[in-house]
Amino acid sequence: MLIDAHCHLDFPDFDADREAMFERARAVGVGHFVVPGTTRKRWPDVLALGEREDVSVCLGLHPYFMAQHRESDLNALEGALAQHPELVAVGECGIDARFPETLETQWRLFDAQLRLAKAYELPVVIHCVRANDQVAKRLRQLALPCGGLIHAFAGSPEQAQRFIDLGFVAGLGGAVTHDRAKRLHRAVAALTDDGYVLETDSPDMPLAGHRGKRNEPARVKEVCRIVAELRGQSVERVADNSTATARRLFRL
Ligand SMILES: [Zn+2]
């Protein structure tokens, strides 16, 4: 069985055909889904999805939606962590350096969420864009007990290894399917067998050949095929390794 370790199935993009989307995924062997929360307003929908057997959920404050976050959301997050033992991680949280005007607040929110992950002994689901070195440095200082996922990893082999040494794994998705991503391809080839999981980030991050279209979890199968090709391993081996790593990380 394949696992989509990161997909936003609560987004309204799926309101019209959510059941059919799950069915298409199941039909190609994608049987479990990890859905992260992005804003406090979206958390109830995420928690509702988490009532499904085949969905695991986590809650966080995503750096892309800074304008929607309020200071009180951090208290609400702590309350939710205390109240919902089914949460498998803290996130999605992180740093997106494409938005320098909010970077200071991004770091404050990210730091607070890392501390919550530490206090509740949960892994962290991290969104990290153009900030791999700074984030790795902060993670080293904090020494989180349960590591986490660097979702949509897009860095060098050295950056990947540094995250793995800190107890994190790389999330591999649409980005690896693009021919021009040569540095990322080298990183994928060099990862240890237990250093990565497969994901789609649906509805975002379209695969090569699907530009402009809504992404969905069934495409994990295609990601698996390409990762296998890049690593010179069988599709079965990549499926087994990535599924085992997702289970270990999120205690599924
Ligand atoms: Zn995401």
Residues whose N, C-alpha, C, O or C-beta is under 5 A from the ligand:
A	BS01	ZN	E92 D201
